[in-house]
Amino acid sequence: MAKKTTRDDRLSTLGDAALTRILSHLPTDEAVRTSILSRRWRNVYATVPVVDVVDPKIGDRCRGYNTLPMCYEQKVTCALMSRDPTAPIRVLRIDVYHPTHSLLDQWIPIALRAGAEEVDVKVRCQEASRLRLCPFIPYEGASADFDGGDLARYIRTPRSLFHSATLRHLSLSRWTLEFPKDVSSFMPLETLALHRVMGSAEALQRLVSRCNQLKDLTLEECPGVKKLTVTSASLRTLALVCCHNTRSIVIHSRRLRSLRYKGGVPPTRSFFSIANHAAITAVTIDICQDIGGKTTPTEIASVTELIGRCGNLEFLHLSLRPAMAYYSSLFTSVLRCLPYLRHLELRGCLRNDHSVGCVSVLLQNTPNLQVFLVSPSSRPYREEEELPLRL
């Protein structure tokens, strides 16, 4: 009779450091569930350096949330308080719907005291999510100022965020920025992403000025951004998305590699003041304003000149509304002066033969074209209709 063989549990034989690294790639609630596997796994979750909890009331997760054995607030509190006191917290990710203000003021300092290097907190509010910040969206009540009374629902940023000596990456969504005036030392932030963060232009400028090691900066739908100067010499990536009150951006870094802009036509040719255009290799320009009406070629020059200054450009994504035909001759002259351009993406409608002809001229001036995105329809522009054509 053949002997019965048993298979070894190789995963459980790994060291604690390896197991915690594996579990750090899972949401916190899933990592906690591994504690029931065996005695070996009972306390491993308590040393995982990542706390990542999403509110079940968000999106598809909202179904049946009233029947859950533990509410979201309890889950986050337990995830922070039931940890091994000697184990650090490296990452705090929270996606919460209508949070309790006092709890947020406790969760973030706990993580920072445990040595958090990354904090990503998304605060969601049903009323505020229906408001729009882009004045070019065909939506009744659209505003670039976000003057609605729902601003009162936005939670003020805790002071501890700006006094941490370990924080390297900060991402905030739907907060009101209150930058303490007593912050005189530089912050160690390398990545800063603000989405729908409300605050004065002075507060935003003070925050950015205190980040002298900043490498990546993203500002999205922040109406307080008006005139901003980024002094960090390490900045490599800048994204300015639908900050429609902005009048000028000054970049002191000579290492900027990637620039993304989405909004209306820049009001002046000096909208972007960049120390070293030659270092930029990737540019994304998305004009959400209809440039087919009263916009003049002189006004479009603020876009074409910006692209033309980046003589070493390798990647260019250009989106114009309503169609790519408008001012195509201006962009054609710019493309001729970009000898290193390898990747070109065009987004816009092809409404008639004239539009097709204009785009064909653009393609002829970019012989190394790899990807072409277009909406082949005469109907109003719809982003979901875009089809990739690889040439």
C-alpha positions as CSV (number, residue, x, y, z in Angstrom):
1,M,0.0,0.0,0.0
2,A,1.5,3.4,-1.1
3,K,2.4,5.8,1.7
4,K,0.3,8.8,2.1
5,T,2.2,12.0,1.3
6,T,1.6,15.4,2.7
7,R,2.3,18.7,1.0
8,D,4.2,21.4,2.9
9,D,2.8,24.8,3.3
10,R,5.7,26.7,1.8
11,L,4.0,30.1,2.3
12,S,3.7,29.6,6.0
13,T,7.4,28.7,6.3
14,L,8.4,32.2,5.1
15,G,9.8,34.6,7.6
16,D,7.7,37.3,9.2
17,A,9.3,40.0,7.1
18,A,8.4,38.2,3.9
19,L,4.8,37.6,5.0
20,T,4.2,41.2,6.1
21,R,5.5,42.4,2.8
22,I,3.1,40.1,1.0
23,L,0.1,41.2,3.1
24,S,1.0,44.9,2.6
25,H,-0.3,44.5,-0.9
26,L,-3.8,43.6,0.3
27,P,-6.5,45.8,1.7
28,T,-6.3,45.8,5.5
29,D,-9.6,43.9,6.0
30,E,-8.3,41.1,3.8
31,A,-5.0,41.0,5.6
32,V,-6.8,40.6,8.9
33,R,-8.7,37.7,7.6
34,T,-5.5,35.7,7.3
35,S,-5.3,35.5,11.1
36,I,-7.8,32.6,11.0
37,L,-5.6,30.4,8.8
38,S,-3.5,28.9,11.5
39,R,-1.5,29.8,14.6
40,R,1.4,30.8,12.4
41,W,-0.8,33.5,10.8
42,R,-2.6,34.7,14.0
43,N,-0.6,37.9,14.6
44,V,1.1,38.5,11.3
45,Y,-1.4,41.1,10.2
46,A,-0.6,43.2,13.3
47,T,2.9,44.0,11.9
48,V,1.8,44.9,8.3
49,P,3.1,48.5,7.7
50,V,0.1,49.5,5.5
51,V,-3.3,50.5,6.7
52,D,-5.6,50.6,3.7
53,V,-9.4,50.8,4.3
54,V,-12.1,51.8,1.9
55,D,-15.6,52.8,3.2
56,P,-18.1,50.1,2.1
57,K,-20.7,52.9,1.5
58,I,-18.6,54.0,-1.6
59,G,-19.6,52.8,-5.1
60,D,-20.6,49.2,-5.6
61,R,-19.5,48.4,-2.0
62,C,-22.5,50.2,-0.6
63,R,-24.9,47.2,-1.2
64,G,-25.9,45.7,2.1
65,Y,-23.5,47.8,4.2
66,N,-26.1,48.1,6.9
67,T,-25.7,44.4,7.6
68,L,-21.9,44.5,8.1
69,P,-20.8,43.3,11.6
70,M,-18.6,46.4,12.0
71,C,-19.0,50.0,10.8
72,Y,-16.3,51.7,8.8
73,E,-15.2,54.0,11.7
74,Q,-14.7,51.0,14.0
75,K,-12.8,49.1,11.3
76,V,-10.2,51.9,10.8
77,T,-9.9,52.5,14.6
78,C,-9.3,48.8,15.2
79,A,-6.8,48.7,12.3
80,L,-4.7,51.4,13.9
81,M,-5.1,50.4,17.6
82,S,-4.8,46.6,17.4
83,R,-1.4,46.7,15.8
84,D,1.9,45.6,17.3
85,P,3.1,48.7,19.2
86,T,6.6,48.1,18.0
87,A,5.6,47.9,14.3
88,P,5.7,51.1,12.2
89,I,3.0,52.4,9.9
90,R,4.5,53.3,6.6
91,V,1.3,53.9,4.6
92,L,-2.1,55.2,5.6
93,R,-4.8,55.1,2.8
94,I,-8.4,56.0,3.8
95,D,-11.3,56.4,1.4
96,V,-14.2,57.5,3.6
97,Y,-17.8,58.7,3.0
98,H,-19.2,61.4,5.3
99,P,-16.5,60.9,8.0
100,T,-16.7,61.9,11.6
101,H,-14.4,64.9,12.0
102,S,-13.0,64.0,15.4
103,L,-12.0,60.5,14.3
104,L,-10.1,61.8,11.3
105,D,-8.2,64.1,13.7
106,Q,-7.2,61.1,15.6
107,W,-6.4,58.6,12.8
108,I,-3.9,60.8,11.0
109,P,-1.8,61.7,14.0
110,I,-1.7,58.1,15.2
111,A,-0.3,57.1,11.8
112,L,2.2,60.0,11.7
113,R,3.5,59.1,15.2
114,A,4.0,55.6,14.0
115,G,6.3,56.9,11.3
116,A,3.9,57.2,8.3
117,E,5.8,58.1,5.1
118,E,2.7,58.1,2.8
119,V,-0.8,59.5,3.7
120,D,-3.6,59.3,1.2
121,V,-7.0,60.4,2.5
122,K,-10.0,60.8,0.2
123,V,-13.1,62.4,1.8
124,R,-16.3,61.9,-0.1
125,C,-19.6,63.9,0.2
126,Q,-22.6,63.2,-1.9
127,E,-23.8,66.8,-2.1
128,A,-20.4,68.2,-3.0
129,S,-19.6,65.5,-5.6
130,R,-22.5,66.8,-7.8
131,L,-20.9,70.3,-8.0
132,R,-18.6,71.2,-10.9
133,L,-15.5,73.4,-11.0
134,C,-15.1,73.6,-14.7
135,P,-16.8,76.6,-16.4
136,F,-16.6,74.9,-19.8
137,I,-18.7,71.9,-18.8
138,P,-22.3,72.2,-20.3
139,Y,-23.8,71.8,-16.9
140,E,-26.3,74.2,-15.3
141,G,-24.7,75.8,-12.2
142,A,-21.1,75.1,-13.3
143,S,-18.7,77.2,-11.4
144,A,-14.9,77.9,-11.3
145,D,-15.2,79.3,-7.8
146,F,-17.1,76.5,-5.9
147,D,-19.1,79.0,-3.9
148,G,-21.7,76.4,-2.8
149,G,-22.7,76.1,0.8
150,D,-21.5,72.5,0.8
151,L,-18.0,73.9,1.4
152,A,-18.8,73.8,5.0
153,R,-18.7,70.0,4.8
154,Y,-15.0,70.0,3.8
155,I,-12.9,69.1,6.8
156,R,-9.9,71.3,7.8
157,T,-6.5,69.7,7.4
158,P,-5.0,68.6,10.8
159,R,-1.8,70.5,11.9
160,S,0.1,67.3,12.4
161,L,0.4,66.8,8.6
162,F,2.7,69.8,8.3
163,H,4.9,69.0,11.3
164,S,5.8,65.4,10.4
165,A,9.5,64.6,10.0
166,T,8.7,61.3,8.2
167,L,6.0,62.1,5.7
168,R,7.2,61.9,2.1
169,H,4.0,61.4,0.0
170,L,0.8,63.3,0.7
171,S,-2.5,63.0,-1.2
172,L,-5.6,64.8,-0.1
173,S,-9.1,64.9,-1.7
174,R,-11.9,67.2,-0.6
175,W,-10.3,69.0,2.3
176,T,-10.0,72.7,3.3
177,L,-6.3,73.6,3.5
178,E,-5.2,75.4,6.7
179,F,-1.5,75.7,6.6
180,P,-0.1,76.7,10.0
181,K,1.8,80.0,10.1
182,D,4.3,78.6,12.6
183,V,5.8,76.1,10.1
184,S,9.2,77.6,9.5
185,S,11.2,74.5,8.6
186,F,11.1,72.7,5.3
187,M,8.9,69.7,4.9
188,P,10.3,66.4,3.6
189,L,7.5,65.9,1.1
190,E,8.5,64.5,-2.3
191,T,5.0,63.9,-3.7
192,L,2.1,66.3,-3.2
193,A,-1.4,65.7,-4.8
194,L,-4.3,67.9,-4.0
195,H,-7.8,67.2,-5.5
196,R,-10.6,69.6,-4.7
197,V,-8.7,71.1,-1.8
198,M,-10.1,74.4,-0.9
199,G,-7.8,77.1,0.5
200,S,-6.5,80.6,-0.1
201,A,-3.8,81.3,-2.6
202,E,-1.5,82.3,0.3
203,A,-2.0,79.0,2.1
204,L,-1.3,77.0,-1.1
205,Q,1.8,79.0,-1.8
206,R,3.2,78.6,1.7
207,L,2.6,74.9,1.6
208,V,4.4,74.5,-1.8
209,S,7.2,76.8,-0.7
210,R,7.9,74.7,2.4
211,C,8.5,71.6,0.2
212,N,12.1,72.1,-1.1
213,Q,12.5,68.4,-2.0
214,L,9.3,68.1,-4.0
215,K,9.5,65.9,-7.1
216,D,5.9,65.4,-8.2
217,L,3.1,68.0,-7.8
218,T,-0.5,67.5,-8.9
219,L,-3.2,70.2,-8.4
220,E,-6.7,69.2,-9.6
221,E,-9.8,71.3,-9.3
222,C,-8.3,73.6,-6.7
223,P,-9.9,77.1,-7.2
224,G,-7.4,78.7,-4.8
225,V,-4.5,78.2,-7.2
226,K,-4.0,81.6,-8.8
227,K,-0.3,82.6,-9.0
228,L,1.9,79.8,-7.9
229,T,5.7,79.6,-7.7
230,V,7.4,76.2,-7.2
231,T,10.9,76.7,-5.8
232,S,11.9,73.0,-5.4
233,A,14.9,72.3,-7.6
234,S,14.0,68.6,-7.7
235,L,10.6,69.0,-9.4
236,R,10.2,66.5,-12.2
237,T,6.5,66.2,-12.8
238,L,3.8,68.9,-12.7
239,A,0.1,68.4,-13.4
240,L,-2.3,71.3,-13.4
241,V,-5.9,70.0,-14.0
242,C,-9.0,72.3,-14.2
243,C,-7.6,74.9,-11.8
244,H,-9.4,77.6,-13.8
245,N,-8.6,80.6,-11.6
246,T,-4.8,80.1,-12.3
247,R,-3.1,83.1,-13.9
248,S,0.6,82.1,-13.8
249,I,2.8,79.2,-12.8
250,V,6.5,79.7,-12.2
251,I,8.8,76.6,-12.1
252,H,12.4,77.1,-10.8
253,S,13.4,73.5,-11.3
254,R,15.7,72.7,-14.2
255,R,14.8,69.0,-14.0
256,L,11.2,69.2,-15.0
257,R,10.5,66.2,-17.3
258,S,6.7,65.9,-17.6
259,L,4.1,68.7,-17.8
260,R,0.3,68.1,-17.9
261,Y,-2.1,70.9,-18.4
262,K,-5.9,70.7,-18.6
263,G,-8.1,73.8,-18.7
264,G,-9.0,76.7,-20.9
265,V,-6.6,78.4,-23.3
266,P,-3.8,79.9,-21.1
267,P,-4.6,83.7,-20.8
268,T,-1.0,84.8,-21.6
269,R,2.1,83.5,-23.4
270,S,3.9,83.7,-20.0
271,F,1.3,81.5,-18.2
272,F,4.0,78.9,-17.7
273,S,7.4,80.3,-16.7
274,I,9.8,77.3,-16.8
275,A,13.5,77.5,-16.0
276,N,14.6,74.8,-18.5
277,H,12.2,73.8,-21.3
278,A,14.9,71.6,-22.9
279,A,14.6,69.1,-20.0
280,I,10.9,68.4,-20.7
281,T,10.3,65.2,-22.7
282,A,6.6,64.7,-22.1
283,V,3.7,67.2,-22.5
284,T,0.0,66.7,-22.2
285,I,-2.2,69.6,-23.3
286,D,-6.0,69.2,-22.9
287,I,-8.0,72.3,-23.8
288,C,-11.5,71.8,-22.5
289,Q,-12.6,75.2,-23.8
290,D,-14.3,75.3,-27.2
291,I,-11.6,77.0,-29.4
292,G,-13.7,76.9,-32.6
293,G,-15.6,80.1,-31.8
294,K,-14.1,83.5,-30.9
295,T,-10.7,82.2,-30.0
296,T,-8.0,83.9,-32.1
297,P,-4.7,82.4,-33.4
298,T,-2.9,84.9,-31.2
299,E,-4.6,83.4,-28.1
300,I,-3.7,79.9,-29.2
301,A,-0.1,80.9,-29.5
302,S,0.2,80.5,-25.7
303,V,-0.2,76.8,-26.3
304,T,1.8,76.4,-29.5
305,E,4.8,78.4,-28.2
306,L,4.9,76.3,-25.0
307,I,5.1,73.1,-27.1
308,G,7.7,74.7,-29.4
309,R,10.0,75.7,-26.6
310,C,10.3,72.0,-25.5
311,G,12.7,71.2,-28.3
312,N,13.6,67.7,-26.9
313,L,10.0,66.6,-26.6
314,E,9.5,62.8,-27.1
315,F,5.8,62.4,-26.1
316,L,3.0,64.8,-26.9
317,H,-0.7,64.4,-26.1
318,L,-2.9,67.1,-27.6
319,S,-6.6,67.4,-27.1
320,L,-8.7,70.1,-28.7
321,R,-12.4,70.7,-28.7
322,P,-14.6,70.4,-30.7
323,A,-12.3,69.2,-33.5
324,M,-8.7,68.8,-34.4
325,A,-9.1,70.9,-37.5
326,Y,-9.0,74.2,-35.7
327,Y,-5.6,75.9,-36.0
328,S,-4.0,72.8,-37.3
329,S,-1.6,74.8,-39.4
330,L,-0.2,76.4,-36.2
331,F,0.4,73.0,-34.6
332,T,1.9,71.6,-37.9
333,S,4.6,74.3,-37.9
334,V,5.4,73.4,-34.3
335,L,5.7,69.6,-34.9
336,R,8.2,70.3,-37.7
337,C,10.6,71.7,-35.0
338,L,10.4,68.6,-32.7
339,P,13.0,66.2,-34.2
340,Y,12.9,63.8,-31.2
341,L,9.1,63.4,-31.1
342,R,8.3,59.7,-30.9
343,H,4.9,59.4,-29.5
344,L,2.0,61.7,-30.6
345,E,-1.6,61.4,-29.4
346,L,-4.3,63.6,-30.9
347,R,-7.8,63.7,-29.4
348,G,-10.7,65.4,-31.1
349,C,-13.6,65.0,-33.5
350,L,-13.3,64.5,-37.2
351,R,-16.5,66.0,-38.3
352,N,-15.9,66.5,-42.0
353,D,-13.4,66.0,-44.9
354,H,-11.6,69.3,-43.9
355,S,-10.9,67.9,-40.4
356,V,-9.6,64.7,-41.9
357,G,-7.3,66.6,-44.3
358,C,-6.0,68.8,-41.5
359,V,-5.1,65.8,-39.3
360,S,-3.5,64.1,-42.3
361,V,-1.1,67.1,-42.6
362,L,-0.3,66.7,-38.9
363,L,0.5,63.1,-39.4
364,Q,2.8,63.8,-42.3
365,N,4.9,66.0,-40.1
366,T,5.3,63.3,-37.4
367,P,6.8,60.3,-39.3
368,N,7.6,58.4,-36.1
369,L,3.9,58.4,-34.9
370,Q,3.0,55.4,-32.8
371,V,-0.5,56.1,-31.5
372,F,-3.4,58.1,-32.9
373,L,-6.6,58.6,-30.8
374,V,-9.7,60.0,-32.6
375,S,-13.4,60.1,-32.3
376,P,-14.6,59.2,-35.8
377,S,-18.0,60.7,-35.5
378,S,-19.9,63.9,-36.6
379,R,-21.9,63.8,-33.4
380,P,-20.9,66.0,-30.4
381,Y,-17.6,64.8,-28.8
382,R,-17.9,61.9,-26.4
383,E,-14.8,60.6,-24.7
384,E,-15.9,57.0,-24.6
385,E,-16.1,56.9,-28.4
386,E,-12.4,57.3,-28.9
387,L,-10.7,54.5,-30.9
388,P,-7.0,53.8,-30.9
389,L,-5.5,53.6,-34.3
390,R,-1.9,52.2,-34.3
391,L,0.1,53.3,-37.3
